[in-house]
């Protein structure tokens, strides 16, 4: 739950992070008397957001000529999700870079491999993606 105050254009925003797969129903109303309780006379509207949560991504490595490529594949397919790449050196994790998955839910990035044995990992953003492949933002219009 949350609330917002409309600006001069009559718009307010509300954000949340979905915690599961499926469909969320999002509703908004105009609290004309500011009592934080919706009366039948206060305008209401709702919409649905179809959410795909990103499960643990499949990560694989290829290494050639002093370079390592980290390959990431998401399931279910998470389009345009942010992927962050890390290497563990001297007992600490260091960020190498980031990019986004494509329309097939896959990403990859190549880095120079320093001498020695290192552990690599990739993290896919916790931000959920709608089945349409867009961010879960939706617009709800409620007329006062």
C-alpha positions as CSV (number, residue, x, y, z in Angstrom):
1,X,0.0,0.0,0.0
2,X,1.0,3.6,-0.4
3,X,-0.2,7.0,-1.2
4,X,0.8,10.1,-3.1
5,X,-0.2,13.7,-3.5
6,X,-1.1,14.8,-7.0
7,X,0.9,17.6,-8.6
8,X,-0.3,20.5,-10.7
9,X,-1.0,18.1,-13.6
10,X,-3.2,15.9,-11.3
11,X,-0.8,12.9,-11.3
12,X,0.7,10.9,-8.4
13,X,2.9,7.9,-8.5
14,X,3.2,4.7,-6.5
15,X,5.8,2.0,-6.9
16,X,6.2,-1.5,-5.4
17,X,8.5,-4.5,-5.9
18,X,6.5,-7.7,-6.8
19,X,7.5,-10.7,-4.7
20,X,6.0,-13.5,-6.8
21,X,5.0,-14.7,-10.2
22,X,1.5,-14.0,-11.4
23,X,-0.9,-11.2,-11.8
24,X,-1.2,-8.3,-9.3
25,X,-4.2,-6.1,-9.2
26,X,-3.4,-2.5,-8.5
27,X,-6.1,0.0,-7.5
28,X,-6.1,3.7,-6.7
29,X,-8.7,6.1,-5.5
30,X,-9.0,9.8,-4.9
31,X,-9.3,10.4,-1.1
32,X,-11.3,13.6,-1.4
33,X,-11.8,14.0,2.4
34,X,-8.2,12.8,3.3
35,X,-9.4,10.2,5.9
36,X,-7.4,7.3,4.3
37,X,-10.6,5.3,3.9
38,X,-12.4,4.9,0.6
39,X,-16.0,5.9,0.6
40,X,-18.3,4.8,-2.2
41,X,-18.4,8.4,-3.5
42,X,-14.6,8.6,-4.0
43,X,-13.5,7.7,-7.6
44,X,-11.7,4.4,-7.9
45,X,-9.9,2.6,-10.8
46,X,-7.7,-0.5,-11.1
47,X,-5.4,-2.3,-13.5
48,X,-3.5,-5.6,-13.5
49,X,0.3,-6.1,-13.9
50,X,1.5,-9.5,-15.1
51,X,4.7,-10.2,-13.2
52,X,7.6,-12.6,-14.0
53,X,10.0,-12.9,-11.1
54,X,13.6,-13.7,-12.1
55,X,14.6,-17.1,-10.7
56,X,18.3,-18.0,-10.2
57,X,19.9,-17.4,-13.6
58,X,22.0,-20.1,-15.3
59,X,25.6,-18.8,-15.4
60,X,28.4,-20.4,-17.5
61,X,32.0,-19.3,-18.4
62,X,34.2,-19.7,-21.4
63,X,37.9,-18.7,-21.2
64,X,40.3,-18.1,-24.1
65,X,43.5,-16.1,-24.6
66,X,43.5,-14.3,-21.2
67,X,39.8,-13.4,-21.4
68,X,36.8,-14.8,-19.6
69,X,33.2,-14.6,-20.9
70,X,30.3,-14.9,-18.5
71,X,27.1,-16.1,-20.1
72,X,23.8,-15.6,-18.3
73,X,20.4,-17.2,-19.2
74,X,17.2,-16.4,-17.2
75,X,14.2,-18.6,-16.6
76,X,11.5,-17.7,-17.1
77,X,12.8,-15.3,-19.8
78,X,13.4,-11.9,-18.2
79,X,13.6,-9.3,-21.0
80,X,15.8,-6.2,-20.4
81,X,16.7,-7.2,-16.8
82,X,20.0,-5.7,-15.5
83,X,22.8,-8.1,-15.0
84,X,25.8,-7.3,-12.8
85,X,29.1,-9.2,-13.1
86,X,31.5,-9.8,-10.2
87,X,34.9,-11.5,-9.6
88,X,36.2,-12.7,-6.2
89,X,39.8,-11.6,-5.6
90,X,41.7,-11.8,-2.4
91,X,38.5,-12.9,-0.5
92,X,36.3,-10.0,-1.7
93,X,33.8,-9.5,-4.5
94,X,34.5,-6.8,-7.0
95,X,32.0,-5.5,-9.6
96,X,33.3,-5.9,-13.2
97,X,30.5,-4.3,-15.1
98,X,26.9,-4.7,-16.1
99,X,24.5,-4.9,-19.1
100,X,21.0,-6.0,-19.8
101,X,19.4,-9.2,-21.0
102,X,18.0,-9.2,-24.5
103,X,14.6,-10.3,-25.8
104,X,15.6,-14.0,-25.2
105,X,16.5,-13.3,-21.6
106,X,20.2,-13.9,-22.2
107,X,23.3,-11.7,-21.6
108,X,27.0,-12.1,-21.7
109,X,30.1,-10.0,-21.1
110,X,33.8,-10.6,-21.7
111,X,36.5,-9.4,-19.3
112,X,40.3,-9.7,-19.2
113,X,41.3,-12.5,-16.9
114,X,44.1,-11.7,-14.5
115,X,46.6,-14.2,-13.4
116,X,45.5,-16.8,-10.9
117,X,42.3,-18.6,-10.2
118,X,39.2,-16.5,-9.6
119,X,35.5,-17.1,-8.9
120,X,33.0,-15.2,-11.0
121,X,29.3,-14.6,-10.5
122,X,26.5,-12.7,-12.1
123,X,23.4,-11.3,-10.5
124,X,20.2,-10.5,-12.3
125,X,18.3,-7.5,-10.9
126,X,15.5,-8.3,-8.5
127,X,13.2,-6.0,-10.4
128,X,10.4,-8.0,-11.9
129,X,9.5,-7.8,-15.6
130,X,6.1,-8.0,-17.1
131,X,5.2,-10.7,-19.6
132,X,5.1,-7.9,-22.2
133,X,8.8,-7.4,-21.6
134,X,8.5,-3.9,-20.1
135,X,9.1,-2.6,-16.6
136,X,6.1,-3.2,-14.3
137,X,5.0,0.4,-14.3
138,X,1.4,0.9,-15.1
139,X,-0.7,4.0,-15.4
140,X,-4.1,4.3,-13.6
141,X,-6.3,7.2,-14.3
142,X,-8.8,8.2,-11.6
143,X,-10.9,11.3,-12.3
144,X,-12.0,13.3,-9.3
